Amino acid sequence: MGSSFLPRLVNGPFDDPVLFVPFRYENRAFLFDLGEIYQLTSREILKVTHIFVTHTHMDHFAGFDRILRIFLGRNKDLYLYGPPGFIQNVEGKLAGYTWNLVENYTNRFRLHVSELHPRYTLSCRYSCRNGFQADGKPEKAPFDGQILREPSLTVHAALLDHGTPVLGFSLRERFHVNIDKTALDRMEIRPGPWLNQLKGMIYNKADPDTLITIPCTGNDAAPFHMPMEKLESSIVMISPGQSLAYITDVAGSEENLKKIRHLAKEVDHLFIEAAFSDAHRDVADEKNHLTARMSGEVARLCGVKQLTVFHFSPRYTECPERLTTEADIAFQGC
């Protein structure tokens, strides 16, 4: 079965943390953290619809300016999420530029910015053509851990401690709708955008008798219609949803580890920092980071299928395998 999204770390383990998550068959992507993103092409960046920022230390937020520059002058809505104080951080970035010409732009570009607190969120919208001035006061809403819900997926966040509030994230697909291409060929039906419509209707539990327009298979043939129920039974296979969690820059306290275990429980792929070796636990504690052993143990206790560690301290530049091996041994329970 094909994956719905294909996550990859943009930079190396010693460089700025950024996780790029493009969605297959959709012209969109998510970003987790926003460090330097010059490894991403402009085309890839323009797919981004949502950015989830753990905190605004420079190595996690330096890519904001590149995002802004590429999105200017385009009809785009971009959603950003961050920890307490995030709205002020974004406004500070925006205030660093002069916007006297943007009222002449014909396209509409808007930022939707939300900061997460333990029990509530604050959200503001910033329109390019208004010089990125806030469109009113921040709107307050209850926060129960879920920050994004779509028919096919959810994103949850947890507030963690790094000497400053930081966020951990999980992305979970409800279930995966697979298309049987052999069945399509057998029915002489051509794939196309209409399949996304079918998938959306399945996620939304639409009326099974709803007719779906299917494009013609020949130059002279006319489009035809089939009920959603018949298509679902003929060409659709349902499989468990894909999931991942993203954790970085957190102290190894029991409270943090408990929240991480809850957030990342049984995800398919855990991306988690391994800043120091456990032999340097004292340094990790002082700098509010996890050791590689801690990260491996968390992955094992969460029951994740795949572990990727990153965000290594420069002191291991000559021996990065020390951290990956330590994490893997703890993950395997050896």
C-alpha positions as protocol buffer text, in pm:
chain_id: "A"
residue {
  index: 1
  type: MET
  ca { x: 0 y: 0 z: 0 }
}
residue {
  index: 2
  type: GLY
  ca { x: 131 y: 346 z: -85 }
}
residue {
  index: 3
  type: SER
  ca { x: 212 y: 597 z: 186 }
}
residue {
  index: 4
  type: SER
  ca { x: 2 y: 911 z: 219 }
}
residue {
  index: 5
  type: PHE
  ca { x: 295 y: 1129 z: 314 }
}
residue {
  index: 6
  type: LEU
  ca { x: 669 y: 1100 z: 273 }
}
residue {
  index: 7
  type: PRO
  ca { x: 851 y: 1272 z: 562 }
}
residue {
  index: 8
  type: ARG
  ca { x: 1217 y: 1363 z: 536 }
}
residue {
  index: 9
  type: LEU
  ca { x: 1459 y: 1570 z: 738 }
}
residue {
  index: 10
  type: VAL
  ca { x: 1570 y: 1862 z: 524 }
}
residue {
  index: 11
  type: ASN
  ca { x: 1916 y: 1905 z: 678 }
}
residue {
  index: 12
  type: GLY
  ca { x: 2184 y: 1683 z: 828 }
}
residue {
  index: 13
  type: PRO
  ca { x: 2184 y: 1576 z: 1195 }
}
residue {
  index: 14
  type: PHE
  ca { x: 2422 y: 1860 z: 1294 }
}
residue {
  index: 15
  type: ASP
  ca { x: 2227 y: 2129 z: 1107 }
}
residue {
  index: 16
  type: ASP
  ca { x: 1901 y: 2317 z: 1164 }
}
residue {
  index: 17
  type: PRO
  ca { x: 1602 y: 2094 z: 1244 }
}
residue {
  index: 18
  type: VAL
  ca { x: 1334 y: 2090 z: 972 }
}
residue {
  index: 19
  type: LEU
  ca { x: 1101 y: 1803 z: 883 }
}
residue {
  index: 20
  type: PHE
  ca { x: 937 y: 1830 z: 539 }
}
residue {
  index: 21
  type: VAL
  ca { x: 621 y: 1623 z: 494 }
}
residue {
  index: 22
  type: PRO
  ca { x: 483 y: 1628 z: 139 }
}
residue {
  index: 23
  type: PHE
  ca { x: 153 y: 1454 z: 69 }
}
residue {
  index: 24
  type: ARG
  ca { x: 134 y: 1211 z: -219 }
}
residue {
  index: 25
  type: TYR
  ca { x: -125 y: 1289 z: -487 }
}
residue {
  index: 26
  type: GLU
  ca { x: -182 y: 1633 z: -331 }
}
residue {
  index: 27
  type: ASN
  ca { x: -11 y: 1960 z: -406 }
}
residue {
  index: 28
  type: ARG
  ca { x: 64 y: 2038 z: -43 }
}
residue {
  index: 29
  type: ALA
  ca { x: 309 y: 1973 z: 239 }
}
residue {
  index: 30
  type: PHE
  ca { x: 363 y: 2037 z: 611 }
}
residue {
  index: 31
  type: LEU
  ca { x: 677 y: 2165 z: 782 }
}
residue {
  index: 32
  type: PHE
  ca { x: 777 y: 2080 z: 1137 }
}
residue {
  index: 33
  type: ASP
  ca { x: 1019 y: 2348 z: 1255 }
}
residue {
  index: 34
  type: LEU
  ca { x: 1154 y: 2626 z: 1041 }
}
residue {
  index: 35
  type: GLY
  ca { x: 1531 y: 2636 z: 1051 }
}
residue {
  index: 36
  type: GLU
  ca { x: 1731 y: 2701 z: 734 }
}
residue {
  index: 37
  type: ILE
  ca { x: 1540 y: 2561 z: 436 }
}
residue {
  index: 38
  type: TYR
  ca { x: 1772 y: 2629 z: 143 }
}
residue {
  index: 39
  type: GLN
  ca { x: 1779 y: 2256 z: 69 }
}
residue {
  index: 40
  type: LEU
  ca { x: 1413 y: 2284 z: -32 }
}
residue {
  index: 41
  type: THR
  ca { x: 1328 y: 2410 z: -379 }
}
residue {
  index: 42
  type: SER
  ca { x: 1087 y: 2699 z: -427 }
}
residue {
  index: 43
  type: ARG
  ca { x: 844 y: 2452 z: -579 }
}
residue {
  index: 44
  type: GLU
  ca { x: 854 y: 2239 z: -266 }
}
residue {
  index: 45
  type: ILE
  ca { x: 818 y: 2540 z: -37 }
}
residue {
  index: 46
  type: LEU
  ca { x: 512 y: 2662 z: -228 }
}
residue {
  index: 47
  type: LYS
  ca { x: 339 y: 2333 z: -145 }
}
residue {
  index: 48
  type: VAL
  ca { x: 355 y: 2413 z: 228 }
}
residue {
  index: 49
  type: THR
  ca { x: 19 y: 2496 z: 387 }
}
residue {
  index: 50
  type: HIS
  ca { x: 93 y: 2445 z: 759 }
}
residue {
  index: 51
  type: ILE
  ca { x: 409 y: 2503 z: 965 }
}
residue {
  index: 52
  type: PHE
  ca { x: 444 y: 2366 z: 1318 }
}
residue {
  index: 53
  type: VAL
  ca { x: 723 y: 2539 z: 1512 }
}
residue {
  index: 54
  type: THR
  ca { x: 855 y: 2384 z: 1834 }
}
residue {
  index: 55
  type: HIS
  ca { x: 1002 y: 2717 z: 1955 }
}
residue {
  index: 56
  type: THR
  ca { x: 1174 y: 3023 z: 1816 }
}
residue {
  index: 57
  type: HIS
  ca { x: 1540 y: 2965 z: 1893 }
}
residue {
  index: 58
  type: MET
  ca { x: 1720 y: 3077 z: 1576 }
}
residue {
  index: 59
  type: ASP
  ca { x: 1800 y: 2728 z: 1449 }
}
residue {
  index: 60
  type: HIS
  ca { x: 1428 y: 2644 z: 1457 }
}
residue {
  index: 61
  type: PHE
  ca { x: 1292 y: 2966 z: 1307 }
}
residue {
  index: 62
  type: ALA
  ca { x: 1556 y: 3120 z: 1079 }
}
residue {
  index: 63
  type: GLY
  ca { x: 1374 y: 2997 z: 769 }
}
residue {
  index: 64
  type: PHE
  ca { x: 1076 y: 3226 z: 824 }
}
residue {
  index: 65
  type: ASP
  ca { x: 1220 y: 3499 z: 602 }
}
residue {
  index: 66
  type: ARG
  ca { x: 1268 y: 3261 z: 308 }
}
residue {
  index: 67
  type: ILE
  ca { x: 911 y: 3136 z: 344 }
}
residue {
  index: 68
  type: LEU
  ca { x: 787 y: 3495 z: 346 }
}
residue {
  index: 69
  type: ARG
  ca { x: 992 y: 3595 z: 44 }
}
residue {
  index: 70
  type: ILE
  ca { x: 876 y: 3304 z: -170 }
}
residue {
  index: 71
  type: PHE
  ca { x: 508 y: 3339 z: -75 }
}
residue {
  index: 72
  type: LEU
  ca { x: 485 y: 3715 z: -135 }
}
residue {
  index: 73
  type: GLY
  ca { x: 267 y: 3812 z: -429 }
}
residue {
  index: 74
  type: ARG
  ca { x: 82 y: 3479 z: -440 }
}
residue {
  index: 75
  type: ASN
  ca { x: -271 y: 3375 z: -356 }
}
residue {
  index: 76
  type: LYS
  ca { x: -185 y: 3170 z: -51 }
}
residue {
  index: 77
  type: ASP
  ca { x: -305 y: 3111 z: 304 }
}
residue {
  index: 78
  type: LEU
  ca { x: -28 y: 2988 z: 531 }
}
residue {
  index: 79
  type: TYR
  ca { x: -97 y: 2854 z: 882 }
}
residue {
  index: 80
  type: LEU
  ca { x: 170 y: 2867 z: 1153 }
}
residue {
  index: 81
  type: TYR
  ca { x: 160 y: 2724 z: 1506 }
}
residue {
  index: 82
  type: GLY
  ca { x: 402 y: 2787 z: 1791 }
}
residue {
  index: 83
  type: PRO
  ca { x: 440 y: 2804 z: 2171 }
}
residue {
  index: 84
  type: PRO
  ca { x: 345 y: 3093 z: 2404 }
}
residue {
  index: 85
  type: GLY
  ca { x: 484 y: 3421 z: 2274 }
}
residue {
  index: 86
  type: PHE
  ca { x: 478 y: 3301 z: 1912 }
}
residue {
  index: 87
  type: ILE
  ca { x: 252 y: 3580 z: 1790 }
}
residue {
  index: 88
  type: GLN
  ca { x: 492 y: 3842 z: 1924 }
}
residue {
  index: 89
  type: ASN
  ca { x: 784 y: 3659 z: 1760 }
}
residue {
  index: 90
  type: VAL
  ca { x: 612 y: 3655 z: 1420 }
}
residue {
  index: 91
  type: GLU
  ca { x: 508 y: 4020 z: 1451 }
}
residue {
  index: 92
  type: GLY
  ca { x: 869 y: 4108 z: 1532 }
}
residue {
  index: 93
  type: LYS
  ca { x: 983 y: 3939 z: 1213 }
}
residue {
  index: 94
  type: LEU
  ca { x: 718 y: 4117 z: 1007 }
}
residue {
  index: 95
  type: ALA
  ca { x: 803 y: 4452 z: 1165 }
}
residue {
  index: 96
  type: GLY
  ca { x: 1159 y: 4424 z: 1039 }
}
residue {
  index: 97
  type: TYR
  ca { x: 1057 y: 4508 z: 682 }
}
residue {
  index: 98
  type: THR
  ca { x: 899 y: 4805 z: 502 }
}
residue {
  index: 99
  type: TRP
  ca { x: 568 y: 4721 z: 336 }
}
residue {
  index: 100
  type: ASN
  ca { x: 475 y: 5044 z: 160 }
}
residue {
  index: 101
  type: LEU
  ca { x: 421 y: 4880 z: -183 }
}
residue {
  index: 102
  type: VAL
  ca { x: 218 y: 4574 z: -92 }
}
residue {
  index: 103
  type: GLU
  ca { x: -119 y: 4752 z: -125 }
}
residue {
  index: 104
  type: ASN
  ca { x: -56 y: 4740 z: -501 }
}
residue {
  index: 105
  type: TYR
  ca { x: -32 y: 4361 z: -508 }
}
residue {
  index: 106
  type: THR
  ca { x: -319 y: 4200 z: -698 }
}
residue {
  index: 107
  type: ASN
  ca { x: -276 y: 3866 z: -522 }
}
residue {
  index: 108
  type: ARG
  ca { x: -380 y: 3785 z: -168 }
}
residue {
  index: 109
  type: PHE
  ca { x: -137 y: 3633 z: 78 }
}
residue {
  index: 110
  type: ARG
  ca { x: -238 y: 3581 z: 440 }
}
residue {
  index: 111
  type: LEU
  ca { x: -67 y: 3442 z: 746 }
}
residue {
  index: 112
  type: HIS
  ca { x: -276 y: 3267 z: 1010 }
}
residue {
  index: 113
  type: VAL
  ca { x: -72 y: 3251 z: 1330 }
}
residue {
  index: 114
  type: SER
  ca { x: -165 y: 3055 z: 1644 }
}
residue {
  index: 115
  type: GLU
  ca { x: 20 y: 3025 z: 1973 }
}
residue {
  index: 116
  type: LEU
  ca { x: -58 y: 2739 z: 2206 }
}
residue {
  index: 117
  type: HIS
  ca { x: -98 y: 2770 z: 2583 }
}
residue {
  index: 118
  type: PRO
  ca { x: -178 y: 2488 z: 2828 }
}
residue {
  index: 119
  type: ARG
  ca { x: -555 y: 2542 z: 2811 }
}
residue {
  index: 120
  type: TYR
  ca { x: -616 y: 2780 z: 2522 }
}
residue {
  index: 121
  type: THR
  ca { x: -489 y: 2910 z: 2190 }
}
residue {
  index: 122
  type: LEU
  ca { x: -453 y: 3266 z: 2063 }
}
residue {
  index: 123
  type: SER
  ca { x: -484 y: 3324 z: 1688 }
}
residue {
  index: 124
  type: CYS
  ca { x: -426 y: 3624 z: 1462 }
}
residue {
  index: 125
  type: ARG
  ca { x: -445 y: 3681 z: 1088 }
}
residue {
  index: 126
  type: TYR
  ca { x: -206 y: 3903 z: 891 }
}
residue {
  index: 127
  type: SER
  ca { x: -283 y: 4016 z: 536 }
}
residue {
  index: 128
  type: CYS
  ca { x: -1 y: 4111 z: 301 }
}
residue {
  index: 129
  type: ARG
  ca { x: -202 y: 4386 z: 131 }
}
residue {
  index: 130
  type: ASN
  ca { x: -257 y: 4542 z: 473 }
}
residue {
  index: 131
  type: GLY
  ca { x: 116 y: 4562 z: 541 }
}
residue {
  index: 132
  type: PHE
  ca { x: 90 y: 4251 z: 762 }
}
residue {
  index: 133
  type: GLN
  ca { x: -93 y: 4442 z: 1033 }
}
residue {
  index: 134
  type: ALA
  ca { x: -299 y: 4213 z: 1255 }
}
residue {
  index: 135
  type: ASP
  ca { x: -663 y: 4186 z: 1146 }
}
residue {
  index: 136
  type: GLY
  ca { x: -801 y: 4262 z: 1491 }
}
residue {
  index: 137
  type: LYS
  ca { x: -716 y: 4134 z: 1836 }
}
residue {
  index: 138
  type: PRO
  ca { x: -608 y: 3773 z: 1894 }
}
residue {
  index: 139
  type: GLU
  ca { x: -896 y: 3527 z: 1908 }
}
residue {
  index: 140
  type: LYS
  ca { x: -898 y: 3295 z: 2208 }
}
residue {
  index: 141
  type: ALA
  ca { x: -1017 y: 2935 z: 2183 }
}
residue {
  index: 142
  type: PRO
  ca { x: -1003 y: 2626 z: 2409 }
}
residue {
  index: 143
  type: PHE
  ca { x: -707 y: 2393 z: 2358 }
}
residue {
  index: 144
  type: ASP
  ca { x: -733 y: 2020 z: 2430 }
}
residue {
  index: 145
  type: GLY
  ca { x: -420 y: 1903 z: 2250 }
}
residue {
  index: 146
  type: GLN
  ca { x: -564 y: 1892 z: 1898 }
}
residue {
  index: 147
  type: ILE
  ca { x: -460 y: 2181 z: 1676 }
}
residue {
  index: 148
  type: LEU
  ca { x: -569 y: 2060 z: 1334 }
}
residue {
  index: 149
  type: ARG
  ca { x: -848 y: 1829 z: 1229 }
}
residue {
  index: 150
  type: GLU
  ca { x: -927 y: 1742 z: 870 }
}
residue {
  index: 151
  type: PRO
  ca { x: -1141 y: 1457 z: 737 }
}
residue {
  index: 152
  type: SER
  ca { x: -830 y: 1246 z: 673 }
}
residue {
  index: 153
  type: LEU
  ca { x: -590 y: 1349 z: 951 }
}
residue {
  index: 154
  type: THR
  ca { x: -525 y: 1521 z: 1282 }
}
residue {
  index: 155
  type: VAL
  ca { x: -230 y: 1705 z: 1433 }
}
residue {
  index: 156
  type: HIS
  ca { x: -183 y: 1712 z: 1810 }
}
residue {
  index: 157
  type: ALA
  ca { x: 63 y: 1910 z: 2017 }
}
residue {
  index: 158
  type: ALA
  ca { x: 199 y: 1895 z: 2372 }
}
residue {
  index: 159
  type: LEU
  ca { x: 368 y: 2172 z: 2567 }
}
residue {
  index: 160
  type: LEU
  ca { x: 710 y: 2059 z: 2686 }
}
residue {
  index: 161
  type: ASP
  ca { x: 998 y: 2221 z: 2875 }
}
residue {
  index: 162
  type: HIS
  ca { x: 1336 y: 2328 z: 2736 }
}
residue {
  index: 163
  type: GLY
  ca { x: 1401 y: 2601 z: 2990 }
}
residue {
  index: 164
  type: THR
  ca { x: 1138 y: 2776 z: 2778 }
}
residue {
  index: 165
  type: PRO
  ca { x: 807 y: 2635 z: 2654 }
}
residue {
  index: 166
  type: VAL
  ca { x: 843 y: 2420 z: 2342 }
}
residue {
  index: 167
  type: LEU
  ca { x: 600 y: 2207 z: 2147 }
}
residue {
  index: 168
  type: GLY
  ca { x: 606 y: 1843 z: 2046 }
}
residue {
  index: 169
  type: PHE
  ca { x: 383 y: 1728 z: 1759 }
}
residue {
  index: 170
  type: SER
  ca { x: 215 y: 1420 z: 1619 }
}
residue {
  index: 171
  type: LEU
  ca { x: 50 y: 1376 z: 1280 }
}
residue {
  index: 172
  type: ARG
  ca { x: -196 y: 1091 z: 1242 }
}
residue {
  index: 173
  type: GLU
  ca { x: -395 y: 982 z: 940 }
}
residue {
  index: 174
  type: ARG
  ca { x: -737 y: 840 z: 1034 }
}
residue {
  index: 175
  type: PHE
  ca { x: -714 y: 560 z: 778 }
}
residue {
  index: 176
  type: HIS
  ca { x: -561 y: 530 z: 433 }
}
residue {
  index: 177
  type: VAL
  ca { x: -771 y: 504 z: 118 }
}
residue {
  index: 178
  type: ASN
  ca { x: -582 y: 298 z: -140 }
}
residue {
  index: 179
  type: ILE
  ca { x: -687 y: 280 z: -505 }
}
residue {
  index: 180
  type: ASP
  ca { x: -660 y: -59 z: -679 }
}
residue {
  index: 181
  type: LYS
  ca { x: -505 y: 37 z: -1013 }
}
residue {
  index: 182
  type: THR
  ca { x: -558 y: -314 z: -1148 }
}
residue {
  index: 183
  type: ALA
  ca { x: -931 y: -275 z: -1084 }
}
residue {
  index: 184
  type: LEU
  ca { x: -925 y: 63 z: -1256 }
}
residue {
  index: 185
  type: ASP
  ca { x: -768 y: -93 z: -1562 }
}
residue {
  index: 186
  type: ARG
  ca { x: -1014 y: -381 z: -1557 }
}
residue {
  index: 187
  type: MET
  ca { x: -1306 y: -137 z: -1547 }
}
residue {
  index: 188
  type: GLU
  ca { x: -1137 y: 77 z: -1815 }
}
residue {
  index: 189
  type: ILE
  ca { x: -1145 y: 384 z: -1590 }
}
residue {
  index: 190
  type: ARG
  ca { x: -876 y: 647 z: -1613 }
}
residue {
  index: 191
  type: PRO
  ca { x: -726 y: 785 z: -1288 }
}
residue {
  index: 192
  type: GLY
  ca { x: -732 y: 1158 z: -1224 }
}
residue {
  index: 193
  type: PRO
  ca { x: -834 y: 1432 z: -978 }
}
residue {
  index: 194
  type: TRP
  ca { x: -1174 y: 1270 z: -941 }
}
residue {
  index: 195
  type: LEU
  ca { x: -1008 y: 1006 z: -721 }
}
residue {
  index: 196
  type: ASN
  ca { x: -930 y: 1276 z: -461 }
}
residue {
  index: 197
  type: GLN
  ca { x: -1299 y: 1364 z: -467 }
}
residue {
  index: 198
  type: LEU
  ca { x: -1385 y: 1000 z: -403 }
}
residue {
  index: 199
  type: LYS
  ca { x: -1136 y: 978 z: -115 }
}
residue {
  index: 200
  type: GLY
  ca { x: -1274 y: 1297 z: 40 }
}
residue {
  index: 201
  type: MET
  ca { x: -1627 y: 1160 z: 26 }
}
residue {
  index: 202
  type: ILE
  ca { x: -1517 y: 837 z: 194 }
}
residue {
  index: 203
  type: TYR
  ca { x: -1345 y: 1031 z: 475 }
}
residue {
  index: 204
  type: ASN
  ca { x: -1654 y: 1249 z: 515 }
}
residue {
  index: 205
  type: LYS
  ca { x: -1893 y: 950 z: 506 }
}
residue {
  index: 206
  type: ALA
  ca { x: -2092 y: 1093 z: 220 }
}
residue {
  index: 207
  type: ASP
  ca { x: -2420 y: 945 z: 96 }
}
residue {
  index: 208
  type: PRO
  ca { x: -2322 y: 617 z: -77 }
}
residue {
  index: 209
  type: ASP
  ca { x: -2567 y: 691 z: -359 }
}
residue {
  index: 210
  type: THR
  ca { x: -2386 y: 1015 z: -451 }
}
residue {
  index: 211
  type: LEU
  ca { x: -2287 y: 1010 z: -817 }
}
residue {
  index: 212
  type: ILE
  ca { x: -1924 y: 1079 z: -908 }
}
residue {
  index: 213
  type: THR
  ca { x: -1830 y: 1207 z: -1250 }
}
residue {
  index: 214
  type: ILE
  ca { x: -1559 y: 1000 z: -1416 }
}
residue {
  index: 215
  type: PRO
  ca { x: -1372 y: 1135 z: -1719 }
}
residue {
  index: 216
  type: CYS
  ca { x: -1396 y: 959 z: -2051 }
}
residue {
  index: 217
  type: THR
  ca { x: -1143 y: 696 z: -2152 }
}
residue {
  index: 218
  type: GLY
  ca { x: -1133 y: 786 z: -2523 }
}
residue {
  index: 219
  type: ASN
  ca { x: -1123 y: 1102 z: -2728 }
}
residue {
  index: 220
  type: ASP
  ca { x: -1484 y: 1072 z: -2838 }
}
residue {
  index: 221
  type: ALA
  ca { x: -1630 y: 919 z: -2521 }
}
residue {
  index: 222
  type: ALA
  ca { x: -1837 y: 1132 z: -2285 }
}
residue {
  index: 223
  type: PRO
  ca { x: -1785 y: 1145 z: -1909 }
}
residue {
  index: 224
  type: PHE
  ca { x: -2003 y: 906 z: -1715 }
}
residue {
  index: 225
  type: HIS
  ca { x: -2127 y: 873 z: -1357 }
}
residue {
  index: 226
  type: MET
  ca { x: -2105 y: 600 z: -1095 }
}
residue {
  index: 227
  type: PRO
  ca { x: -2239 y: 585 z: -738 }
}
residue {
  index: 228
  type: MET
  ca { x: -1979 y: 627 z: -465 }
}
residue {
  index: 229
  type: GLU
  ca { x: -2082 y: 293 z: -309 }
}
residue {
  index: 230
  type: LYS
  ca { x: -2007 y: 98 z: -629 }
}
residue {
  index: 231
  type: LEU
  ca { x: -1669 y: 266 z: -674 }
}
residue {
  index: 232
  type: GLU
  ca { x: -1576 y: 209 z: -310 }
}
residue {
  index: 233
  type: SER
  ca { x: -1654 y: -162 z: -332 }
}
residue {
  index: 234
  type: SER
  ca { x: -1479 y: -201 z: -668 }
}
residue {
  index: 235
  type: ILE
  ca { x: -1156 y: -2 z: -658 }
}
residue {
  index: 236
  type: VAL
  ca { x: -1095 y: 104 z: -294 }
}
residue {
  index: 237
  type: MET
  ca { x: -893 y: -75 z: -28 }
}
residue {
  index: 238
  type: ILE
  ca { x: -880 y: 66 z: 326 }
}
residue {
  index: 239
  type: SER
  ca { x: -565 y: 28 z: 536 }
}
residue {
  index: 240
  type: PRO
  ca { x: -454 y: 167 z: 873 }
}
residue {
  index: 241
  type: GLY
  ca { x: -355 y: 532 z: 869 }
}
residue {
  index: 242
  type: GLN
  ca { x: 4 y: 652 z: 868 }
}
residue {
  index: 243
  type: SER
  ca { x: 146 y: 846 z: 1165 }
}
residue {
  index: 244
  type: LEU
  ca { x: 456 y: 1027 z: 1287 }
}
residue {
  index: 245
  type: ALA
  ca { x: 576 y: 1232 z: 1584 }
}
residue {
  index: 246
  type: TYR
  ca { x: 833 y: 1509 z: 1597 }
}
residue {
  index: 247
  type: ILE
  ca { x: 1020 y: 1591 z: 1920 }
}
residue {
  index: 248
  type: THR
  ca { x: 1323 y: 1812 z: 1970 }
}
residue {
  index: 249
  type: ASP
  ca { x: 1484 y: 2043 z: 2226 }
}
residue {
  index: 250
  type: VAL
  ca { x: 1333 y: 1904 z: 2544 }
}
residue {
  index: 251
  type: ALA
  ca { x: 1472 y: 1835 z: 2888 }
}
residue {
  index: 252
  type: GLY
  ca { x: 1486 y: 1474 z: 2999 }
}
residue {
  index: 253
  type: SER
  ca { x: 1250 y: 1526 z: 3292 }
}
residue {
  index: 254
  type: GLU
  ca { x: 995 y: 1262 z: 3381 }
}
residue {
  index: 255
  type: GLU
  ca { x: 712 y: 1506 z: 3311 }
}
residue {
  index: 256
  type: ASN
  ca { x: 845 y: 1570 z: 2960 }
}
residue {
  index: 257
  type: LEU
  ca { x: 901 y: 1202 z: 2893 }
}
residue {
  index: 258
  type: LYS
  ca { x: 549 y: 1116 z: 3007 }
}
residue {
  index: 259
  type: LYS
  ca { x: 399 y: 1372 z: 2769 }
}
residue {
  index: 260
  type: ILE
  ca { x: 618 y: 1251 z: 2483 }
}
residue {
  index: 261
  type: ARG
  ca { x: 516 y: 889 z: 2540 }
}
residue {
  index: 262
  type: HIS
  ca { x: 150 y: 989 z: 2525 }
}
residue {
  index: 263
  type: LEU
  ca { x: 196 y: 1201 z: 2212 }
}
residue {
  index: 264
  type: ALA
  ca { x: 406 y: 949 z: 2019 }
}
residue {
  index: 265
  type: LYS
  ca { x: 237 y: 627 z: 2129 }
}
residue {
  index: 266
  type: GLU
  ca { x: 253 y: 364 z: 1854 }
}
residue {
  index: 267
  type: VAL
  ca { x: 333 y: 606 z: 1573 }
}
residue {
  index: 268
  type: ASP
  ca { x: 489 y: 462 z: 1262 }
}
residue {
  index: 269
  type: HIS
  ca { x: 788 y: 696 z: 1262 }
}
residue {
  index: 270
  type: LEU
  ca { x: 934 y: 895 z: 1550 }
}
residue {
  index: 271
  type: PHE
  ca { x: 1170 y: 1182 z: 1471 }
}
residue {
  index: 272
  type: ILE
  ca { x: 1340 y: 1277 z: 1796 }
}
residue {
  index: 273
  type: GLU
  ca { x: 1652 y: 1463 z: 1900 }
}
residue {
  index: 274
  type: ALA
  ca { x: 1958 y: 1284 z: 2037 }
}
residue {
  index: 275
  type: ALA
  ca { x: 2172 y: 1580 z: 2130 }
}
residue {
  index: 276
  type: PHE
  ca { x: 2423 y: 1408 z: 2360 }
}
residue {
  index: 277
  type: SER
  ca { x: 2555 y: 1068 z: 2451 }
}
residue {
  index: 278
  type: ASP
  ca { x: 2432 y: 928 z: 2779 }
}
residue {
  index: 279
  type: ALA
  ca { x: 2794 y: 947 z: 2895 }
}
residue {
  index: 280
  type: HIS
  ca { x: 2743 y: 1323 z: 2890 }
}
residue {
  index: 281
  type: ARG
  ca { x: 2410 y: 1314 z: 3072 }
}
residue {
  index: 282
  type: ASP
  ca { x: 2519 y: 1597 z: 3299 }
}
residue {
  index: 283
  type: VAL
  ca { x: 2570 y: 1825 z: 2998 }
}
residue {
  index: 284
  type: ALA
  ca { x: 2236 y: 1720 z: 2850 }
}
residue {
  index: 285
  type: ASP
  ca { x: 2061 y: 1801 z: 3178 }
}
residue {
  index: 286
  type: GLU
  ca { x: 2234 y: 2138 z: 3198 }
}
residue {
  index: 287
  type: LYS
  ca { x: 2131 y: 2229 z: 2843 }
}
residue {
  index: 288
  type: ASN
  ca { x: 1779 y: 2080 z: 2868 }
}
residue {
  index: 289
  type: HIS
  ca { x: 1826 y: 1820 z: 2593 }
}
residue {
  index: 290
  type: LEU
  ca { x: 1770 y: 1446 z: 2555 }
}
residue {
  index: 291
  type: THR
  ca { x: 2050 y: 1192 z: 2532 }
}
residue {
  index: 292
  type: ALA
  ca { x: 2052 y: 934 z: 2254 }
}
residue {
  index: 293
  type: ARG
  ca { x: 1977 y: 661 z: 2505 }
}
residue {
  index: 294
  type: MET
  ca { x: 1672 y: 849 z: 2634 }
}
residue {
  index: 295
  type: SER
  ca { x: 1542 y: 892 z: 2280 }
}
residue {
  index: 296
  type: GLY
  ca { x: 1584 y: 523 z: 2203 }
}
residue {
  index: 297
  type: GLU
  ca { x: 1411 y: 424 z: 2525 }
}
residue {
  index: 298
  type: VAL
  ca { x: 1120 y: 658 z: 2452 }
}
residue {
  index: 299
  type: ALA
  ca { x: 1081 y: 505 z: 2106 }
}
residue {
  index: 300
  type: ARG
  ca { x: 1079 y: 153 z: 2252 }
}
residue {
  index: 301
  type: LEU
  ca { x: 828 y: 241 z: 2524 }
}
residue {
  index: 302
  type: CYS
  ca { x: 604 y: 412 z: 2268 }
}
residue {
  index: 303
  type: GLY
  ca { x: 608 y: 104 z: 2048 }
}
residue {
  index: 304
  type: VAL
  ca { x: 704 y: 300 z: 1736 }
}
residue {
  index: 305
  type: LYS
  ca { x: 794 y: 117 z: 1416 }
}
residue {
  index: 306
  type: GLN
  ca { x: 1079 y: 338 z: 1296 }
}
residue {
  index: 307
  type: LEU
  ca { x: 1315 y: 574 z: 1479 }
}
residue {
  index: 308
  type: THR
  ca { x: 1515 y: 862 z: 1335 }
}
residue {
  index: 309
  type: VAL
  ca { x: 1738 y: 1066 z: 1563 }
}
residue {
  index: 310
  type: PHE
  ca { x: 1875 y: 1409 z: 1474 }
}
residue {
  index: 311
  type: HIS
  ca { x: 1988 y: 1746 z: 1616 }
}
residue {
  index: 312
  type: PHE
  ca { x: 2328 y: 1621 z: 1735 }
}
residue {
  index: 313
  type: SER
  ca { x: 2564 y: 1835 z: 1940 }
}
residue {
  index: 314
  type: PRO
  ca { x: 2870 y: 1953 z: 1738 }
}
residue {
  index: 315
  type: ARG
  ca { x: 3096 y: 1774 z: 1988 }
}
residue {
  index: 316
  type: TYR
  ca { x: 3013 y: 1448 z: 1802 }
}
residue {
  index: 317
  type: THR
  ca { x: 3100 y: 1577 z: 1454 }
}
residue {
  index: 318
  type: GLU
  ca { x: 3375 y: 1319 z: 1421 }
}
residue {
  index: 319
  type: CYS
  ca { x: 3167 y: 1032 z: 1559 }
}
residue {
  index: 320
  type: PRO
  ca { x: 2794 y: 1073 z: 1478 }
}
residue {
  index: 321
  type: GLU
  ca { x: 2757 y: 695 z: 1482 }
}
residue {
  index: 322
  type: ARG
  ca { x: 2809 y: 709 z: 1858 }
}
residue {
  index: 323
  type: LEU
  ca { x: 2467 y: 871 z: 1895 }
}
residue {
  index: 324
  type: THR
  ca { x: 2283 y: 666 z: 1634 }
}
residue {
  index: 325
  type: THR
  ca { x: 2422 y: 342 z: 1776 }
}
residue {
  index: 326
  type: GLU
  ca { x: 2339 y: 438 z: 2134 }
}
residue {
  index: 327
  type: ALA
  ca { x: 1982 y: 529 z: 2036 }
}
residue {
  index: 328
  type: ASP
  ca { x: 1936 y: 209 z: 1833 }
}
residue {
  index: 329
  type: ILE
  ca { x: 2062 y: -15 z: 2116 }
}
residue {
  index: 330
  type: ALA
  ca { x: 1814 y: 146 z: 2357 }
}
residue {
  index: 331
  type: PHE
  ca { x: 1536 y: 121 z: 2096 }
}
residue {
  index: 332
  type: GLN
  ca { x: 1599 y: -250 z: 2049 }
}
residue {
  index: 333
  type: GLY
  ca { x: 1614 y: -303 z: 2425 }
}
residue {
  index: 334
  type: CYS
  ca { x: 1960 y: -455 z: 2410 }
}
